[in-house]
Structures are given as C-alpha cells and as structure tokens.
C-alpha cells in the first residue's frame, strides 16, 4: 500500500517532467552539455525515488540534494532564454516535486503536518 501511495504522489511531477522532456525534443535545441546534465538529473532522481520507496530517508534526502544542485545548474546555466511556456512548466514541475517531498515525509511520519 505504501508503494502505491508514494507512486501516486509522484505522478504530478512525472507528468510535468515528461512534458518538459517532450518540449526539449520539439520546442528548442538542447546542447550536448545540457543533455548530459539531464542524464545526471534523471539518474539522481531515479535513485532518490528508489530510496524513497525503500524507506531510506537520509539517503533519499542526500540524492534529493544532488538532484537539486544539478537542477539549479540546469535552470541558471541553460534556461535564461527559454520561452515563458517552458519556464512555467519548470515552475509547476518544481512545485509538484516539492509537494511530493512534503507528502512523502508526511506519509513516512518524518513531519507531522500540524493536524
């Protein structure tokens, strides 16, 4: 049950990130350097999600930190001149991922939500 609950919580981010990936293929040219950065993002996110599912909170948070650092490099290094539509998708995806992190920490009892 926990596995399904975690995956359901991740769906909004997965949809937005998938759409953003699709935009990279059709809306603008992505350099080889940015592509390699995206590989690092995908790997760190995949490891993060695997660790979340395995209930390894500290390790998952470590990989979330790595993902966040790579994401900041991607945003500030390559996205200065992207279209506003793609920028909004990034903002929505970032918000969805933040929501997932709080949801996961609440599900696992790490944070109490104040209720």
C-alpha positions in Angstrom: 0.0 0.0 0.0 2.8 2.4 0.9 4.5 1.8 -2.5 1.3 2.7 -4.4 0.7 5.7 -2.2 4.2 7.0 -2.9 3.9 6.4 -6.6 0.6 8.2 -6.8 2.1 11.2 -5.0 4.9 11.3 -7.6 2.5 11.3 -10.7 2.0 15.1 -11.0 5.8 15.7 -11.1 6.3 12.8 -13.5 3.7 14.2 -15.9 5.1 17.7 -15.9 8.7 16.4 -16.2 7.7 14.2 -19.1 6.0 17.1 -20.9 9.1 19.2 -20.4 11.2 16.4 -21.8 8.9 16.3 -24.8 9.4 20.1 -25.3 13.1 19.6 -25.4 12.7 17.3 -28.3 10.4 19.7 -30.3 10.5 23.2 -29.0 14.2 24.0 -28.8 17.7 22.7 -29.4 19.3 21.2 -26.3 23.1 21.2 -26.3 25.2 18.1 -25.6 26.3 19.5 -22.3 22.7 20.1 -21.2 21.8 16.6 -22.4 24.5 15.2 -20.1 23.2 17.3 -17.3 19.8 15.9 -17.9 21.2 12.4 -17.6 22.6 13.3 -14.2 19.2 14.7 -13.2 17.4 11.6 -14.3 19.9 9.3 -12.5 19.8 11.2 -9.3 16.0 11.5 -9.4 15.7 7.8 -10.1 18.0 6.9 -7.2 16.1 9.4 -5.0 12.7 7.8 -5.8 14.1 4.2 -5.3 15.4 5.2 -1.9 12.1 6.8 -1.0 10.3 3.6 -1.9 12.9 1.6 0.1 12.2 4.0 3.1 15.8 5.1 3.3 15.0 8.7 4.3 18.5 10.1 4.9 20.0 8.6 1.8 16.9 9.8 -0.2 17.4 13.3 1.1 21.1 13.1 0.1 20.1 12.3 -3.5 17.4 14.9 -3.5 20.2 17.4 -2.6 22.3 16.2 -5.5 19.3 16.5 -7.8 18.5 20.0 -6.5 22.1 21.1 -7.2 22.0 19.8 -10.7 18.6 21.3 -11.2 19.9 24.7 -10.2 22.8 24.4 -12.6 20.4 23.5 -15.4 18.0 26.4 -14.6 20.6 29.1 -14.2 23.1 27.8 -16.7 20.9 26.8 -19.7 17.4 28.3 -19.2 18.0 32.0 -19.3 16.3 32.5 -22.6 13.6 29.8 -22.7 10.1 30.5 -23.7 7.7 31.6 -20.9 5.6 28.5 -21.5 8.5 26.2 -20.8 9.5 28.3 -17.8 6.0 27.9 -16.4 6.3 24.1 -16.9 9.5 24.2 -14.9 7.9 26.2 -12.1 4.9 23.8 -12.0 7.2 20.8 -12.0 9.4 22.2 -9.2 6.3 22.9 -7.1 5.0 19.4 -7.8 8.3 17.9 -6.7 8.3 20.0 -3.6 4.7 18.9 -2.9 5.8 15.3 -3.4 8.7 15.7 -0.9 6.4 17.0 1.8 3.8 14.3 1.0 6.4 11.6 1.3 7.9 12.9 4.5 4.3 13.2 5.9 3.4 9.7 4.8 6.5 8.3 6.4 5.9 10.2 9.6 9.0 12.4 9.4 7.0 15.5 9.6 3.7 16.0 11.4 1.7 18.4 9.2 0.4 20.1 12.3 -3.0 18.4 12.3 
